[in-house]
Amino acid sequence: MKILSFNPGHDGAFAYLEDGHLVASIEAEKHSRYRHSPLSVADVFNVLGELKEVPDVLCRGGWWPSDTHLSEQHFLAGYHGISNSDIIVGQKRLLGKTVEYFSSSHERSHLLCAFGTSNLPKGTPCYALLWEGVIGSFYKIDSELNLTKLADVMPEPGHRYALLYGLADPTFDKSVAEFSRFSDAGKLMALASFSKRSKPSDEEEKIIAFLMQDCPHLKPKECEVLRHCQHYNVGLDDPEFRNFAGIVSDRIFDRFYHFAESNMKRGMPLLITGGCGLNCDWNTKWKETSLFSEVFVSPVANDSGSAIGTAIDAQFHFTGNPKIDWNVYTGLEFIANDAFDVSLFDEYETNYATIADMLASNLIIGWVNGRYEIGPRALGNRSILASPFQDSTRVRLNEIKQREQYRPIAPVCLEEDAARWFGCNHPSPFMLYTQRVSTDALAAVTHVNGTARIQTVSSVTNSHLHELLMAFKARTGYGVLCNTSLNFKGRGFINNVADLSAYTIEHNLDGFVIEGRSYMLKSSTNYQAYLRMPNSTAGPT
């Protein structure tokens, strides 16, 4: 069965399944478009390019009726709802053919994406935690995939978490805002790691009570009642606010943990989904609770996985199979045939030993391979890579990325070396958990609290990156590199060579690699210094 699914709005995406295999997931924000973009006409043509024939089923993910045209509401499931009665089934015309039509709720899309992409076999009972900007709930999934909500533990956990960042940020106009900024949750996660205090003051307890109150929606403009509190517009460099960020992070986690400890059977698997599933600190805490036999988080836990989840839901409805075969590298191929000024670059046949030598000599490069990663994390196909040893590299990478200096840089590590450097004795391929760094040598990827958000790589998960890491290990003794996403500020991954060339020049990369070819920027002072080194292995072709 061939299933084409789409989520048209926030974090817009297409997903295409063929006989239980994820052929492609096309995300609207990729190709250097604004983060969280809705689908565009270009995306429609991109997904049509992936189809070999007309699909059997067309799916649309559910959303808020108020955001949907009145004429479409009858055919669209809502945001909430987990029962089969919330599913809409019918028929539509597509490319001259009558196909089945399916729509289920946004809530179901998260839960089905989590189960369908997990390693749990069909029929495995489990729990699920869906926490995001609106929903904060636990569920039980039985052997027949019946979904039962156990409790709404906290409204809007992702929004309330991000709202704390906005509370302290004087550049955020809280007097008119209806919702927190999408980027603030990730920034607060970084700031929370600076916390050195666990006990809140009496005033801070009042702020916590305000942020965690049980109301359907807490608007930023309601924070005006806190304008006389010490953290209001205090600025994000304030050490006491950073202490408080860690306290609030722990308090939100604790609310969910205490519910799970008191109300859920121990020893069952837990699926984590929703945007808060990208919080590596919380994911790690769930693993460390020992309440669950295993914990799974999808790399598309946020709304970028909603189209996949609706496709899985449709597959389950029509075939009884809720599982898919998938790979994290199922985005679109890189567009390498766009025009760019090749004369600005020295061009090489890619040699992993040479690239490793350049990286070891503190050059920073863009790294492109195959199809782009699904989800928001760069996992070695649309990455910026650098040596992991010096903190100055972290500073330079944040300058290249045009982002705050408190933001950490993640390591990518050979799977077989992860236990030695990060105490990680299992694969962690999606950069979703933190580990304690066990050496002082990796300053660029060690966050202020001594942890790192690690991605492990094997020859199976990413053969090209694995080969580069092996070459870097042969050169330096460490199979570890800095890995951060290849994107313009506020936009999704770069996916064509014209953008990549422009980014390299404008943001001071030293060059880039596109599979079999390397392009080093002639005007880069770092590259020219490397060429003058007596043991330099470079030589343009």
C-alpha positions as CSV (number, residue, x, y, z in Angstrom):
1,M,0.0,0.0,0.0
2,K,1.3,3.4,-1.0
3,I,0.4,6.3,1.4
4,L,1.0,10.0,0.9
5,S,0.5,12.0,4.1
6,F,0.9,15.8,4.7
7,N,0.9,18.2,7.6
8,P,0.3,21.6,5.8
9,G,0.9,24.1,8.6
10,H,3.4,24.5,11.4
11,D,6.5,22.3,10.8
12,G,4.9,21.4,7.5
13,A,5.9,18.1,5.9
14,F,5.1,15.4,3.4
15,A,5.7,11.7,4.2
16,Y,5.5,8.9,1.7
17,L,5.2,5.2,2.7
18,E,5.3,2.3,0.3
19,D,4.5,-1.2,1.7
20,G,5.5,-0.2,5.2
21,H,8.8,1.6,4.2
22,L,9.4,5.3,4.6
23,V,10.5,6.4,1.1
24,A,10.7,10.1,1.9
25,S,10.0,12.7,4.5
26,I,10.0,16.2,3.0
27,E,10.1,19.1,5.5
28,A,9.0,22.6,4.5
29,E,11.8,24.3,6.5
30,K,14.6,22.6,4.7
31,H,16.2,24.2,1.6
32,S,17.1,27.2,3.8
33,R,13.5,28.2,4.4
34,Y,12.3,29.7,7.7
35,R,12.1,27.3,10.6
36,H,8.7,25.8,11.2
37,S,7.4,26.9,7.8
38,P,4.2,25.6,6.3
39,L,4.2,23.6,3.1
40,S,4.6,25.4,-0.2
41,V,4.0,24.7,-3.8
42,A,7.7,23.8,-4.2
43,D,7.2,21.1,-1.6
44,V,4.3,19.7,-3.6
45,F,6.4,19.3,-6.7
46,N,9.3,17.9,-4.6
47,V,7.1,15.1,-3.2
48,L,5.6,14.4,-6.7
49,G,9.1,13.8,-7.8
50,E,9.4,11.0,-5.3
51,L,6.3,9.2,-6.4
52,K,6.5,6.4,-9.0
53,E,2.7,6.1,-9.3
54,V,-0.5,7.6,-7.7
55,P,-0.7,6.6,-4.0
56,D,-3.5,4.4,-2.7
57,V,-4.2,6.7,0.3
58,L,-4.0,10.4,0.8
59,C,-3.7,11.6,4.5
60,R,-3.9,14.9,6.2
61,G,-2.9,15.5,9.7
62,G,-5.3,17.0,12.2
63,W,-5.1,20.6,13.4
64,W,-7.0,23.4,15.1
65,P,-10.4,23.9,13.4
66,S,-10.0,27.7,13.9
67,D,-6.9,27.6,11.7
68,T,-8.7,25.8,8.9
69,H,-10.9,27.2,6.2
70,L,-14.6,26.5,6.9
71,S,-15.0,24.5,3.7
72,E,-12.2,22.1,4.8
73,Q,-13.2,21.5,8.4
74,H,-15.6,18.6,7.6
75,F,-12.7,16.7,6.1
76,L,-10.1,17.4,8.8
77,A,-9.6,15.9,12.2
78,G,-8.8,18.2,15.1
79,Y,-5.8,18.8,17.3
80,H,-7.1,16.6,20.2
81,G,-8.6,13.1,20.2
82,I,-7.2,9.6,20.5
83,S,-10.2,7.3,19.9
84,N,-11.0,5.6,16.6
85,S,-14.2,7.7,16.4
86,D,-12.0,10.8,15.9
87,I,-10.7,9.4,12.6
88,I,-12.2,10.7,9.3
89,V,-12.2,8.3,6.3
90,G,-13.5,9.0,2.8
91,Q,-12.3,9.3,-0.8
92,K,-10.6,12.0,-2.8
93,R,-9.5,12.5,-6.4
94,L,-5.7,12.7,-6.9
95,L,-3.9,12.9,-10.3
96,G,-7.0,11.5,-12.1
97,K,-7.5,8.6,-9.7
98,T,-9.9,8.0,-6.9
99,V,-8.0,7.3,-3.7
100,E,-8.8,6.6,-0.1
101,Y,-8.7,9.7,2.2
102,F,-7.7,9.6,5.9
103,S,-7.4,12.2,8.6
104,S,-6.7,11.7,12.3
105,S,-5.9,14.1,15.1
106,H,-2.6,15.8,15.7
107,E,-2.5,14.1,19.1
108,R,-2.7,10.6,17.5
109,S,0.0,11.6,14.9
110,H,2.5,12.0,17.7
111,L,1.6,8.7,19.4
112,L,1.5,6.7,16.2
113,C,4.8,8.2,15.0
114,A,6.4,7.2,18.3
115,F,5.2,3.6,18.3
116,G,5.6,3.1,14.5
117,T,9.2,4.2,14.5
118,S,10.2,2.6,17.8
119,N,11.9,-0.8,18.0
120,L,8.9,-2.2,19.9
121,P,7.3,-5.1,17.9
122,K,3.7,-4.9,17.0
123,G,1.5,-5.9,19.9
124,T,3.9,-4.7,22.6
125,P,2.0,-2.9,25.5
126,C,3.7,0.3,26.5
127,Y,3.3,3.8,27.9
128,A,3.7,7.0,26.0
129,L,4.4,10.6,27.2
130,L,3.3,13.3,24.8
131,W,4.6,16.7,26.0
132,E,4.8,19.7,23.7
133,G,3.6,23.3,23.4
134,V,-0.1,22.3,24.1
135,I,-0.4,18.8,25.5
136,G,1.4,17.3,28.5
137,S,-0.1,13.8,29.0
138,F,0.6,10.2,29.7
139,Y,-1.0,7.3,27.8
140,K,-1.2,3.6,27.9
141,I,-1.1,1.6,24.6
142,D,-2.3,-1.9,24.8
143,S,-1.5,-4.9,22.6
144,E,-4.2,-4.0,20.1
145,L,-2.9,-0.4,19.9
146,N,-5.9,1.0,21.7
147,L,-4.9,4.4,23.2
148,T,-5.9,5.3,26.7
149,K,-5.1,8.7,28.2
150,L,-4.0,8.2,31.8
151,A,-3.9,11.9,32.8
152,D,-3.3,15.4,31.6
153,V,-0.4,16.0,33.9
154,M,0.4,19.6,33.0
155,P,-0.9,22.0,30.3
156,E,1.5,23.4,27.8
157,P,4.8,22.2,29.2
158,G,6.8,23.2,26.2
159,H,5.2,26.6,26.1
160,R,5.5,27.3,29.8
161,Y,9.2,26.2,29.7
162,A,9.9,28.6,26.8
163,L,8.0,31.3,28.5
164,L,10.5,31.4,31.3
165,Y,13.2,32.4,28.8
166,G,10.9,35.2,27.4
167,L,10.2,36.4,31.0
168,A,13.9,37.3,31.4
169,D,14.6,38.5,27.9
170,P,14.1,42.3,27.7
171,T,13.9,42.0,23.8
172,F,10.7,39.9,24.0
173,D,7.7,42.2,24.1
174,K,5.5,40.3,26.5
175,S,2.8,42.9,26.5
176,V,1.4,41.9,23.1
177,A,2.6,38.3,22.6
178,E,0.0,35.5,22.5
179,F,2.5,32.7,22.6
180,S,6.2,32.0,23.5
181,R,8.8,32.0,20.7
182,F,9.5,28.6,19.1
183,S,13.3,29.0,19.5
184,D,13.3,29.8,23.2
185,A,12.9,26.3,24.6
186,G,16.1,25.1,23.1
187,K,18.0,28.1,24.4
188,L,16.6,27.6,27.9
189,M,17.8,24.0,27.8
190,A,21.3,25.4,27.3
191,L,21.0,28.0,30.1
192,A,19.6,25.5,32.6
193,S,22.9,23.6,32.5
194,F,24.6,26.7,34.1
195,S,22.4,26.2,37.2
196,K,24.4,25.9,40.5
197,R,21.4,26.1,42.9
198,S,18.5,23.7,43.5
199,K,16.4,25.6,46.1
200,P,14.2,28.4,44.9
201,S,13.5,31.5,46.9
202,D,10.0,32.4,48.1
203,E,9.6,34.8,45.2
204,E,10.8,32.1,42.7
205,E,8.2,29.7,44.2
206,K,5.6,32.2,43.2
207,I,6.9,32.5,39.7
208,I,6.9,28.6,39.4
209,A,3.3,28.5,40.6
210,F,2.4,31.1,38.0
211,L,4.1,29.3,35.2
212,M,2.8,25.9,36.1
213,Q,-0.8,26.9,36.9
214,D,-3.6,24.7,35.5
215,C,-5.1,26.9,32.8
216,P,-5.7,26.1,29.2
217,H,-3.4,28.8,27.9
218,L,-1.0,31.1,29.7
219,K,-0.4,34.2,27.5
220,P,3.0,36.0,27.7
221,K,1.2,39.2,28.3
222,E,-0.1,37.8,31.5
223,C,3.5,37.8,32.7
224,E,3.0,41.5,33.3
225,V,1.9,40.6,36.9
226,L,5.5,39.5,37.4
227,R,7.2,42.7,36.3
228,H,8.3,43.5,39.8
229,C,10.0,40.1,40.3
230,Q,13.8,39.9,40.2
231,H,13.9,37.8,37.0
232,Y,11.6,40.0,34.9
233,N,13.7,41.4,31.9
234,V,16.8,40.8,33.9
235,G,18.7,39.5,30.9
236,L,19.9,36.1,30.0
237,D,23.4,36.5,31.3
238,D,22.2,37.0,34.9
239,P,23.7,34.1,37.0
240,E,20.7,34.0,39.3
241,F,18.3,33.7,36.4
242,R,20.5,30.8,35.0
243,N,20.2,29.2,38.4
244,F,16.5,29.6,38.3
245,A,16.3,28.1,34.8
246,G,17.7,24.9,36.1
247,I,15.3,24.9,39.0
248,V,12.2,25.3,36.8
249,S,13.5,22.7,34.4
250,D,13.7,20.2,37.3
251,R,10.3,21.2,38.6
252,I,8.5,20.6,35.3
253,F,10.2,17.2,35.0
254,D,9.4,16.3,38.6
255,R,5.7,16.9,38.1
256,F,5.6,14.3,35.3
257,Y,8.0,12.0,37.2
258,H,5.9,12.0,40.4
259,F,2.8,11.1,38.4
260,A,4.6,8.2,36.7
261,E,6.1,6.9,39.9
262,S,2.7,7.0,41.7
263,N,0.4,5.8,38.9
264,M,2.2,3.7,36.4
265,K,3.3,0.1,36.4
266,R,7.1,-0.4,36.5
267,G,9.0,-2.3,33.9
268,M,7.1,-1.3,30.8
269,P,8.6,0.5,27.8
270,L,8.1,4.3,27.6
271,L,7.7,6.2,24.3
272,I,8.5,9.9,24.5
273,T,7.0,12.3,21.8
274,G,6.2,15.9,21.3
275,G,8.6,18.8,21.1
276,C,9.8,18.3,24.7
277,G,11.2,15.0,23.5
278,L,14.0,17.1,22.0
279,N,15.1,18.1,25.5
280,C,18.2,15.9,26.0
281,D,18.4,16.5,29.8
282,W,14.8,15.4,30.3
283,N,15.3,12.3,28.1
284,T,18.3,11.3,30.1
285,K,16.5,11.7,33.4
286,W,13.7,9.4,32.1
287,K,16.3,6.8,31.4
288,E,17.9,7.2,34.8
289,T,14.6,6.8,36.7
290,S,14.6,3.0,36.2
291,L,10.8,3.2,36.1
292,F,10.7,1.8,32.5
293,S,12.3,-1.2,30.8
294,E,13.4,1.0,27.9
295,V,12.9,4.6,26.7
296,F,12.5,5.5,23.0
297,V,12.5,9.0,21.5
298,S,12.1,9.5,17.8
299,P,14.4,12.0,16.0
300,V,11.1,13.5,14.7
301,A,9.5,13.8,18.1
302,N,8.4,17.4,17.3
303,D,5.8,18.3,14.7
304,S,8.1,17.5,11.8
305,G,7.1,13.9,12.5
306,S,3.4,14.6,12.4
307,A,3.0,13.6,8.7
308,I,4.8,10.4,9.3
309,G,2.6,9.6,12.3
310,T,-0.6,10.2,10.3
311,A,0.7,8.0,7.5
312,I,1.4,5.2,10.1
313,D,-2.1,5.7,11.5
314,A,-3.6,5.3,8.1
315,Q,-1.5,2.2,7.4
316,F,-2.7,0.7,10.7
317,H,-6.3,1.6,9.8
318,F,-6.2,0.0,6.4
319,T,-3.8,-2.9,6.9
320,G,-3.6,-3.5,10.7
321,N,0.2,-2.9,10.6
322,P,1.4,0.0,12.8
323,K,5.1,-0.5,12.2
324,I,7.4,1.0,9.5
325,D,10.9,0.4,8.2
326,W,12.6,3.8,8.2
327,N,15.9,5.6,8.1
328,V,16.8,9.0,9.5
329,Y,18.3,10.0,6.2
330,T,15.1,10.0,4.1
331,G,14.9,13.7,3.2
332,L,15.7,15.0,-0.3
333,E,19.0,14.6,-2.2
334,F,21.4,17.6,-2.2
335,I,21.1,19.8,-5.3
336,A,24.7,19.9,-6.5
337,N,24.2,21.2,-10.0
338,D,23.3,24.8,-9.2
339,A,25.6,27.5,-10.4
340,F,28.3,28.9,-8.1
341,D,31.6,30.6,-8.6
342,V,34.0,27.6,-8.5
343,S,37.0,30.0,-9.1
344,L,36.8,31.1,-5.4
345,F,37.7,27.6,-4.3
346,D,40.5,25.0,-4.6
347,E,38.8,21.8,-5.7
348,Y,39.9,18.3,-4.5
349,E,39.0,14.7,-4.9
350,T,37.8,13.9,-1.4
351,N,40.4,12.1,0.6
352,Y,39.4,11.3,4.2
353,A,42.9,11.5,5.5
354,T,43.3,14.9,4.0
355,I,40.0,16.2,5.4
356,A,40.9,14.7,8.8
357,D,44.3,16.5,8.7
358,M,42.6,19.8,7.8
359,L,40.1,19.4,10.7
360,A,43.0,18.5,13.1
361,S,44.6,21.7,12.0
362,N,41.5,23.7,13.2
363,L,39.9,24.2,9.8
364,I,36.0,24.2,9.9
365,I,34.1,22.7,7.0
366,G,30.6,22.1,5.8
367,W,29.9,18.4,5.3
368,V,27.2,17.2,2.9
369,N,26.2,13.6,2.0
370,G,23.2,11.9,0.5
371,R,19.7,12.8,1.6
372,Y,19.1,15.3,4.4
373,E,18.2,14.2,7.9
374,I,14.5,14.1,9.0
375,G,13.9,16.1,12.1
376,P,15.7,19.2,13.4
377,R,19.1,17.7,14.4
378,A,22.0,17.5,12.0
379,L,23.3,13.9,12.1
380,G,26.2,14.0,9.7
381,N,24.5,14.6,6.3
382,R,24.0,18.4,6.6
383,S,26.6,19.3,9.2
384,I,29.4,21.7,10.1
385,L,32.4,19.7,11.4
386,A,35.4,20.8,13.4
387,S,38.0,19.6,15.8
388,P,36.7,19.0,19.3
389,F,39.7,19.9,21.4
390,Q,39.7,23.7,22.0
391,D,37.1,25.9,23.5
392,S,38.0,28.6,21.0
393,T,36.5,26.3,18.4
394,R,33.1,26.4,20.2
395,V,33.4,30.2,20.2
396,R,34.1,30.3,16.5
397,L,31.3,27.9,15.7
398,N,28.8,29.9,17.6
399,E,30.0,33.0,15.7
400,I,29.6,31.2,12.4
401,K,26.1,30.1,13.5
402,Q,25.4,33.7,14.7
403,R,24.1,32.5,18.0
404,E,24.6,33.0,21.7
405,Q,27.9,31.9,23.2
406,Y,26.2,30.0,26.0
407,R,25.0,27.5,23.4
408,P,26.9,24.1,23.5
409,I,28.3,22.3,20.5
410,A,27.5,18.6,20.2
411,P,30.0,15.8,19.5
412,V,29.7,13.1,17.0
413,C,31.7,10.0,18.0
414,L,32.6,6.6,16.8
415,E,30.2,4.1,18.4
416,E,33.0,2.0,19.6
417,D,34.7,4.9,21.3
418,A,31.6,6.4,23.0
419,A,32.1,4.4,26.3
420,R,35.7,5.6,26.6
421,W,35.1,9.3,26.2
422,F,31.4,9.7,27.2
423,G,30.5,6.7,29.3
424,C,28.0,5.7,26.7
425,N,28.0,1.9,26.2
426,H,25.1,1.7,23.7
427,P,24.3,3.3,20.3
428,S,22.9,6.8,20.5
429,P,22.5,7.7,16.9
430,F,20.0,10.6,17.1
431,M,21.6,13.1,19.5
432,L,18.8,12.9,22.0
433,Y,20.6,12.2,25.3
434,T,23.3,13.8,27.4
435,Q,26.4,11.9,28.7
436,R,29.1,12.8,31.2
437,V,32.4,13.7,29.4
438,S,35.2,11.6,30.9
439,T,38.2,13.6,29.6
440,D,39.4,17.2,29.7
441,A,40.7,16.9,26.1
442,L,37.3,17.6,24.4
443,A,36.8,21.2,25.5
444,A,34.8,22.3,22.4
445,V,32.0,19.7,23.0
446,T,31.9,19.8,26.8
447,H,29.1,21.9,28.1
448,V,29.5,24.0,31.3
449,N,28.1,21.2,33.4
450,G,30.5,18.6,32.1
451,T,28.0,16.8,29.8
452,A,27.7,16.5,26.0
453,R,24.7,15.8,23.7
454,I,26.3,12.9,21.9
455,Q,25.6,11.2,18.5
456,T,27.3,7.9,17.9
457,V,28.1,6.7,14.4
458,S,28.9,3.2,13.0
459,S,29.7,2.1,9.5
460,V,26.1,1.0,9.2
461,T,24.4,4.2,10.4
462,N,26.5,6.6,8.3
463,S,29.4,5.1,6.4
464,H,30.9,8.3,5.0
465,L,31.0,10.1,8.4
466,H,32.3,6.9,10.0
467,E,35.2,6.8,7.6
468,L,36.1,10.4,8.3
469,L,36.0,9.7,12.1
470,M,38.2,6.8,11.6
471,A,40.7,9.0,9.7
472,F,40.5,11.7,12.4
473,K,41.2,9.1,15.0
474,A,44.2,7.8,13.1
475,R,45.4,11.4,12.9
476,T,44.6,12.5,16.5
477,G,43.8,9.5,18.6
478,Y,40.2,10.6,19.1
479,G,37.3,9.4,16.9
480,V,35.3,12.5,17.9
481,L,34.3,15.7,16.0
482,C,32.2,18.8,16.6
483,N,28.9,18.5,14.7
484,T,26.4,21.3,14.4
485,S,23.7,22.0,11.8
486,L,24.5,23.5,8.4
487,N,22.0,26.3,8.1
488,F,21.5,30.0,8.0
489,K,20.2,31.5,11.2
490,G,16.5,30.9,11.7
491,R,16.3,28.6,8.7
492,G,16.4,24.9,8.0
493,F,19.2,22.9,6.5
494,I,21.1,24.1,3.4
495,N,20.3,21.8,0.5
496,N,21.8,23.3,-2.6
497,V,25.4,24.2,-3.6
498,A,24.6,27.8,-4.3
499,D,23.4,28.4,-0.8
500,L,26.3,26.3,0.6
501,S,28.9,28.4,-1.3
502,A,27.3,31.7,-0.2
503,Y,27.2,30.4,3.4
504,T,30.8,29.4,3.3
505,I,31.9,32.9,2.1
506,E,29.5,34.9,4.3
507,H,30.0,32.9,7.5
508,N,33.7,32.2,7.2
509,L,33.8,28.5,6.8
510,D,37.1,27.3,5.5
511,G,35.5,25.1,2.8
512,F,32.9,22.3,2.2
513,V,32.7,18.7,1.1
514,I,30.0,17.3,-1.1
515,E,30.5,13.5,-1.1
516,G,33.3,13.0,-3.7
517,R,34.5,16.6,-4.0
518,S,36.0,19.1,-1.6
519,Y,36.0,22.8,-2.1
520,M,38.4,24.9,0.0
521,L,37.9,28.7,0.1
522,K,41.0,30.4,-1.3
523,S,40.4,33.5,0.7
524,S,40.3,31.6,4.0
525,T,43.3,32.6,6.1
526,N,43.0,29.3,8.0
527,Y,43.2,27.4,4.8
528,Q,46.1,29.4,3.5
529,A,48.0,28.9,6.8
530,Y,47.3,25.1,6.4
531,L,48.8,25.1,2.9
532,R,52.0,26.6,4.3
533,M,52.4,23.9,7.0
534,P,55.4,21.7,6.2
535,N,53.3,18.5,6.6
536,S,50.3,19.6,4.7
537,T,48.7,16.8,2.7
538,A,46.6,19.1,0.6
539,G,47.0,19.8,-3.1
540,P,44.2,21.0,-5.4
541,T,43.3,19.0,-8.5
